[in-house]
């Protein structure tokens, strides 16, 4: 199996060395990522790595909190997180991050220990794949007997807006973010959200065009859609409301209370 590994962190020298060894020694696909909230958010969505390696260096309470943006993807995507660190940064990371499960690897990095862990991950992924192909597959409904969290699809080409909205809503809802109409259609082909928050202005395919496609596709036409818009687009949105009849609009940047109130108004 050819693992895809996302490597990030402030310690760029260690990150670069790890990438070179993983590519040369193991033939893995490595993706280097700036340790910023927007870059991490973007690449976790677009690259879908199976392993994330965070190389810490001279961290502060502020810098380590950037990794919290990966929390949702890590918890739902069967992704293993390895944190390369010293004792001081390890304490900082544990105190100020919200990631649920990580493996710490001390510096200087033991390549033998790293490769051993990656081999273990590969075997687990292969075993999971084999189980999925077996004659019997067990299903366990984690939501059985409990109220299901509503699913929200957010479509916006602005990464900062996606991060902002996800952070506001993920306490109450399962939030999936995509950056284009095409990505939204791919998601809708697999899953049905309870509501879509759709940016009005986007390159290539704008919000109204995306909504027309949703209305014209069997199985999607009843999904509630709310436009996300800037003040400069408000008049255009009002005309579109009359034509396409979405469930409303929200002016960006919206407060948490406004977003939740609109969703409750539509979904109950």
Secondary structure, DSSP 8 states (H G I E B T S, - for coil): ---EEEEE-S-HHHHHHHHHHIIIII--EEEEE-SSHHHHHHHHHHH--SEEEEE--S--HHHHHGGGGGHHHHHHTT-EEEEEE-HHHHHHHHHH---S--EEEESS--HHHHHHHHHHHHHHHHHHHHHHTSS------TTTTS----EEEEE-S-HHHHHHHHHHHTTTSEEEEESSHHHHHHHHHH---SEEEEES--SSS-HHHHHHHHHHSTTTTTSEEEEEE-GGGHHHHHHHHHHH--S-EEESS--HHHHHHHHHHHH-
